[in-house]
């Protein structure tokens, strides 16, 4: 019984450290985008989780259909989603629910590039990316 208890404690501690590390990676990336946004626009007031949430839920008409990030990722980024066209399962966006979400920064940037083009028809700005991540960091 003692071995099981110690094993559970170790597993919980590891999961906690992994989630915190992922949150730290996400925060570092958000901070990077904030610096870039400030260099582009000196009037930038920093990142806004509220603006990130609005961006995530904003619906746009693409090829005659209303779409938003939430169309596939659900209105709760801590939940798993499903691709609107293919039905493929999508892991949660929020780092609190998905320890791997911000572990590969190249993959993050590639996903931003692809999804921004798909949803808003252009690359997202550094401000939009930073706000988006700032919002995801608030989701528990």
Order of alpha helices (4+ residues) and beta strands (2+ residues): alpha-alpha-beta-beta-alpha-beta-beta-alpha-alpha
